[in-house]
Structures are given as C-alpha cells and as structure tokens.
Amino acid sequence: MRPIEYIVRETGERRTESVMGGGALRFAYETLLGRTLWPVLFGSKAVSALMGLYYDSRLSRGAIKLLASIPGCKADEAEKPIGEYGSFNEFFTRRLKDGARPVGEGFASPADGRLMLYPDVGADDPIPVKKAVKPLKEVLCEEALEGRFDVAVVRLAPVDYHRFHFPCDMELAGETKVVAGRYDSVSPIALAVRPDVYAGNERQIVRGVAGFGEIWMVDVGAFGVGTIVQTFKGARQKKGAEKGYFKFGGSTVIVVTRAGAVKYCADIVRNSAEGVETLVKARERLGDA
C-alpha cells in the first residue's frame, strides 16, 4: 500500500502521515497470518477494554512522551504540561488551552482529523470507500432512509485532539443510539481490507434538526478505543459545544446532511474529488449551511 498522504489545509502542503503502530497494522491487515489472528486476538471489545484499563492507569504515563514526540501531536496546545497528566488516557483526552480551537463562521468541523467528503450519496449507496458494500442507511441504522446525502468523514489519528463538537446549532431528536459492533481499525491500512468498518464497528448515533434540515452525527469506535464518552446534556446544542471524546485509539466522526444543505469549501471539495484527505481542526469553517 502507498504511504498515507493528506493535505494540510493551512498551507496546502501534501504530507505523509506518521502512523502510530503502523508496522503492527500492516501485519494485521496485509498478511495472511495477521488477518487470521486479528478476529481472535484483537477484533473484540475485551481486548480494547483491557487496553483501556491499562491506559487509564498510572503505569501508562511513560507512553505520554512517546505520543507527544510524534509529529502533529502539538502537546504545547494542551491545557496542562504533559508531566501533570496522571495517565496516558488523561493526556489523550486532554482539553486544550483557551482559544486553541475558536469557533469559526458557517458550518464547523466536528473534530481535528483528516476529512474526506462524499457528496450526493444515496441512502442505498455505500459510503464510497473502495469496495464498500453496506449502504448509508445501515451506517445510520435508518432502514426507512430515502434521498441523497452529503457525508463528511473526519478520521482522527492518535496524535490528534480527541474531543469532538457540534458543527452547528441543532435540536437533537431523541436519545443517542448505541450500536454494538466490531473494533476494526479505521486507518486507511485497515480500510483497504475491511472497507465496511463504518457500518460494522461499534458506533453511537444521534439525529438532529438544524436550520437547514436533518443532520446525523456518528461517532465510530475502533481498535484500542476502550470507551466513547458523550459529555453533552440536553436537546438544544450550540455550534462548537463539546459533544464528547474518544479514549485511546484512532477513530472517526461522520456528519451526514441532505445533499446540498451545506456548501462545503472549494478546497475540501477539490481534495476529496482527487481522493486526498484534508487535515482540519475542530470548530474551523468547513462551509456554509
């Protein structure tokens, strides 16, 4: 598989992603032995839960410096010095300094991460990751879903800030739907082999109504994500408000709106059309609703 590349939005620079545990991922997904062992050793909640217990303990503090040393981590944005965090997960789920993620104009990014936009997807179409077969309605657990949709997939890597936010003002319709599933990685290394992870992994889904119509947010669990924590309260939410956070592991936030309801910025549309992700920051402008 080719190196994983993305475009830094601020500069337009194309970079190669530093994958934490990349060698292990390639073994697990790109070799026969790895693919054979994965469901037994790693593809269950039990293993991710055990990892979560370790990363919640003080024994894991040594891993903080390793993560902080990886390009893109930006530990200087954390609200506390790294030596003051009591466990790896405490640092991993860190809040940032005031002003580190100001709320921009228009429709905002729900998270830090690498964004791929899939425009004009039918309810019965798969999110068009190569070779995916499960339809969008299965990702959203909306069997009666009809129409065309724009799907923004924000993939978080371990180096990223792991709290996620509401992209616009909205009124939530009902409770968060928790869907059991697998714990496959969401890395492009894994997506090349298991392209239907968005429909097959454990995920938490909420539907809301904004000024432009319906909106769905899907928080996708992945290998190593011991817990998805929802921190929001109440049905009425403001743009940029914290929604929750992921504990250790790379993961994904998916935002689905009716086709054309959000006019995404030209750089995001262009990069996605070329099959390249765009590195975005939480709360920054993605377009206009």
C-alpha positions as CSV (number, residue, x, y, z in Angstrom):
1,M,0.0,0.0,0.0
2,R,1.2,3.5,-0.8
3,P,2.1,5.9,2.1
4,I,-0.9,7.6,3.6
5,E,-1.0,11.2,2.3
6,Y,-3.1,14.2,3.3
7,I,-3.2,17.9,2.6
8,V,-2.6,20.4,5.4
9,R,-5.4,22.9,5.0
10,E,-3.5,25.9,6.4
11,T,-0.6,25.7,3.9
12,G,-1.8,23.4,1.1
13,E,1.2,21.2,1.7
14,R,0.9,17.5,1.0
15,R,2.3,15.3,3.8
16,T,2.8,11.7,4.6
17,E,1.1,10.5,7.8
18,S,3.1,9.2,10.7
19,V,1.1,6.1,11.7
20,M,1.4,5.1,15.4
21,G,1.8,1.3,15.3
22,G,1.9,1.3,11.5
23,G,4.0,-1.8,11.4
24,A,1.6,-3.8,13.6
25,L,-1.4,-2.6,11.5
26,R,0.3,-3.7,8.2
27,F,1.0,-7.1,9.8
28,A,-2.6,-7.4,11.0
29,Y,-4.3,-6.4,7.7
30,E,-1.8,-7.0,4.9
31,T,-0.5,-10.5,5.8
32,L,-2.4,-13.8,5.8
33,L,-1.3,-14.7,9.4
34,G,-2.3,-11.2,10.6
35,R,-5.7,-11.4,9.1
36,T,-6.2,-14.9,10.5
37,L,-5.2,-13.8,14.1
38,W,-7.0,-10.4,14.1
39,P,-10.5,-11.6,14.9
40,V,-9.2,-13.9,17.7
41,L,-6.7,-11.6,19.3
42,F,-7.7,-8.1,18.6
43,G,-11.2,-7.7,17.0
44,S,-13.2,-7.9,20.2
45,K,-14.3,-5.4,22.8
46,A,-12.5,-7.3,25.5
47,V,-9.0,-6.5,24.2
48,S,-9.8,-2.9,23.6
49,A,-11.3,-2.7,27.1
50,L,-8.2,-4.2,28.7
51,M,-6.1,-1.7,26.8
52,G,-8.4,1.0,28.1
53,L,-7.8,-0.2,31.7
54,Y,-4.0,0.0,31.2
55,Y,-4.1,3.4,29.6
56,D,-6.3,4.7,32.5
57,S,-3.7,3.6,35.0
58,R,-0.5,5.4,36.2
59,L,1.5,2.6,34.6
60,S,0.8,4.1,31.2
61,R,2.3,7.6,31.9
62,G,5.5,6.6,30.1
63,A,3.6,6.4,26.8
64,I,2.7,10.1,27.0
65,K,6.1,11.3,25.9
66,L,6.1,8.8,23.0
67,L,2.9,10.2,21.7
68,A,3.9,13.8,22.3
69,S,7.1,13.2,20.2
70,I,5.2,12.1,17.1
71,P,4.9,14.9,14.5
72,G,1.4,16.5,14.6
73,C,0.7,15.9,18.3
74,K,1.1,19.5,19.3
75,A,1.4,18.8,23.1
76,D,2.0,22.5,23.6
77,E,-1.7,23.1,23.0
78,A,-2.7,21.0,26.0
79,E,-4.2,22.9,28.9
80,K,-1.6,21.4,31.2
81,P,2.1,20.5,30.9
82,I,2.5,16.8,30.0
83,G,4.1,16.0,33.3
84,E,0.9,16.8,35.1
85,Y,-1.2,14.1,33.5
86,G,-1.8,11.1,35.7
87,S,-2.3,8.5,32.9
88,F,-1.9,8.2,29.2
89,N,-5.7,8.5,28.6
90,E,-5.8,11.6,30.7
91,F,-3.4,13.2,28.2
92,F,-5.1,11.5,25.2
93,T,-8.5,13.0,26.1
94,R,-6.9,16.4,27.1
95,R,-8.7,19.6,26.8
96,L,-6.8,22.4,25.1
97,K,-5.8,25.9,26.1
98,D,-8.4,28.6,25.8
99,G,-8.6,29.9,22.3
100,A,-6.8,26.9,20.7
101,R,-9.9,26.0,18.7
102,P,-12.0,29.2,18.2
103,V,-15.5,28.7,16.7
104,G,-15.4,29.8,13.0
105,E,-18.1,31.1,10.8
106,G,-20.5,28.9,8.9
107,F,-20.6,25.1,9.3
108,A,-17.8,23.9,11.6
109,S,-15.6,20.9,11.7
110,P,-16.7,18.4,14.5
111,A,-13.1,17.4,15.3
112,D,-9.4,17.5,14.5
113,G,-8.7,15.0,11.8
114,R,-8.4,14.1,8.1
115,L,-11.6,14.9,6.3
116,M,-13.0,13.2,3.2
117,L,-16.2,14.5,1.7
118,Y,-18.5,12.1,-0.2
119,P,-21.2,14.3,-1.9
120,D,-24.6,13.2,-3.2
121,V,-24.7,9.7,-1.7
122,G,-27.9,7.7,-2.0
123,A,-29.5,6.1,1.1
124,D,-28.9,2.7,-0.5
125,D,-25.4,3.5,-1.6
126,P,-22.3,2.6,0.4
127,I,-20.2,5.4,1.8
128,P,-17.9,5.1,-1.3
129,V,-14.8,3.8,0.4
130,K,-13.3,1.5,-2.2
131,K,-15.0,-1.9,-2.3
132,A,-17.6,-1.0,0.5
133,V,-20.9,-2.7,0.0
134,K,-23.1,-1.8,3.1
135,P,-25.4,1.2,2.4
136,L,-25.5,4.5,4.2
137,K,-28.8,3.6,5.8
138,E,-27.1,0.8,7.6
139,V,-24.3,3.1,8.9
140,L,-27.0,5.4,10.3
141,C,-29.3,2.5,11.4
142,E,-32.2,4.2,9.5
143,E,-33.9,1.5,7.5
144,A,-36.5,3.8,6.1
145,L,-34.0,6.4,5.0
146,E,-34.5,7.9,1.5
147,G,-33.0,10.6,-0.6
148,R,-29.5,11.9,-1.4
149,F,-26.9,13.0,1.2
150,D,-23.5,14.6,1.7
151,V,-21.2,12.6,4.0
152,A,-18.2,14.2,5.7
153,V,-15.9,11.6,7.3
154,V,-13.3,13.0,9.8
155,R,-10.7,10.4,10.7
156,L,-8.8,11.0,13.9
157,A,-5.3,9.7,14.3
158,P,-3.7,9.0,17.8
159,V,-1.8,12.3,17.5
160,D,-5.0,14.4,17.3
161,Y,-7.0,16.2,19.9
162,H,-9.7,13.6,20.7
163,R,-12.7,15.7,21.8
164,F,-15.5,16.3,19.3
165,H,-18.0,19.1,18.9
166,F,-21.3,20.0,17.3
167,P,-20.8,21.6,13.9
168,C,-23.9,23.8,14.0
169,D,-26.8,24.9,16.2
170,M,-29.2,22.0,16.4
171,E,-32.1,20.4,18.3
172,L,-31.4,16.7,19.0
173,A,-34.2,14.3,18.1
174,G,-34.2,11.5,20.7
175,E,-31.5,9.7,22.6
176,T,-28.1,8.7,21.4
177,K,-28.4,5.3,19.6
178,V,-25.6,2.9,20.7
179,V,-24.9,0.2,18.1
180,A,-22.8,-2.9,19.0
181,G,-20.2,-4.0,16.5
182,R,-16.6,-4.9,15.8
183,Y,-13.4,-3.0,16.8
184,D,-11.5,-2.8,13.5
185,S,-9.0,0.0,13.0
186,V,-10.2,3.0,10.9
187,S,-6.7,3.6,9.4
188,P,-6.6,3.6,5.6
189,I,-4.4,0.5,6.0
190,A,-7.4,-1.3,7.5
191,L,-10.0,0.3,5.3
192,A,-8.3,-1.2,2.2
193,V,-9.0,-4.7,3.6
194,R,-12.2,-4.1,5.7
195,P,-14.0,-1.2,3.8
196,D,-17.3,-1.5,5.7
197,V,-16.0,-0.6,9.1
198,Y,-18.3,2.4,9.4
199,A,-21.3,0.0,9.2
200,G,-19.6,-2.8,11.1
201,N,-17.9,-1.1,14.0
202,E,-19.5,-0.1,17.3
203,R,-20.8,3.4,17.0
204,Q,-23.0,6.0,18.6
205,I,-25.5,7.9,16.5
206,V,-27.6,11.0,17.1
207,R,-30.0,12.7,14.8
208,G,-30.7,16.4,15.0
209,V,-32.6,19.2,13.2
210,A,-30.7,22.3,12.2
211,G,-31.8,25.4,10.3
212,F,-31.1,23.7,7.0
213,G,-32.8,20.4,7.9
214,E,-31.8,17.0,9.3
215,I,-28.3,16.1,10.4
216,W,-26.8,12.9,11.8
217,M,-23.6,12.5,13.8
218,V,-21.9,9.1,14.0
219,D,-19.1,8.5,16.5
220,V,-17.3,5.4,15.4
221,G,-15.3,3.2,17.8
222,A,-12.2,1.4,16.7
223,F,-9.4,-0.9,17.9
224,G,-8.0,0.4,21.1
225,V,-11.0,2.8,21.8
226,G,-12.0,1.4,25.2
227,T,-14.7,4.0,25.5
228,I,-16.7,6.7,23.7
229,V,-17.8,9.2,26.2
230,Q,-20.7,11.6,25.5
231,T,-20.4,14.7,27.6
232,F,-23.2,16.9,26.2
233,K,-26.5,17.4,28.1
234,G,-29.9,18.4,26.8
235,A,-31.5,18.5,23.3
236,R,-30.6,22.1,22.3
237,Q,-27.0,22.4,21.3
238,K,-24.9,25.4,20.1
239,K,-22.3,25.3,17.4
240,G,-18.9,24.4,18.7
241,A,-20.2,22.9,22.0
242,E,-18.3,19.8,23.2
243,K,-20.2,16.6,22.3
244,G,-17.8,14.0,23.8
245,Y,-14.5,12.3,23.5
246,F,-12.7,9.1,22.5
247,K,-10.4,7.3,24.8
248,F,-7.2,5.8,23.4
249,G,-7.2,4.8,19.7
250,G,-7.7,6.5,16.3
251,S,-11.4,6.8,15.5
252,T,-13.9,8.7,13.3
253,V,-16.7,11.2,13.4
254,I,-19.2,11.1,10.5
255,V,-21.5,14.0,9.7
256,V,-24.4,13.4,7.3
257,T,-26.7,16.1,5.9
258,R,-29.1,16.3,3.0
259,A,-27.4,16.8,-0.3
260,G,-26.7,20.5,-0.9
261,A,-27.8,21.6,2.6
262,V,-24.1,22.6,3.3
263,K,-22.0,24.2,0.7
264,Y,-18.6,22.9,1.5
265,C,-15.4,25.0,0.9
266,A,-13.8,24.6,-2.5
267,D,-10.5,23.2,-1.2
268,I,-12.4,20.4,0.7
269,V,-14.5,19.6,-2.4
270,R,-11.4,19.6,-4.7
271,N,-9.2,17.5,-2.4
272,S,-11.9,14.9,-1.8
273,A,-12.6,14.7,-5.6
274,E,-8.9,13.8,-6.0
275,G,-9.2,11.2,-3.3
276,V,-7.0,13.0,-0.8
277,E,-8.0,13.8,2.8
278,T,-7.7,17.4,4.2
279,L,-6.3,18.0,7.6
280,V,-8.8,20.1,9.5
281,K,-9.2,21.4,13.0
282,A,-12.2,21.2,15.3
283,R,-14.6,24.2,15.1
284,E,-13.0,25.7,12.0
285,R,-15.2,26.6,9.0
286,L,-15.9,23.8,6.6
287,G,-18.5,25.6,4.5
288,D,-21.8,27.4,4.8
289,A,-25.2,26.0,5.7
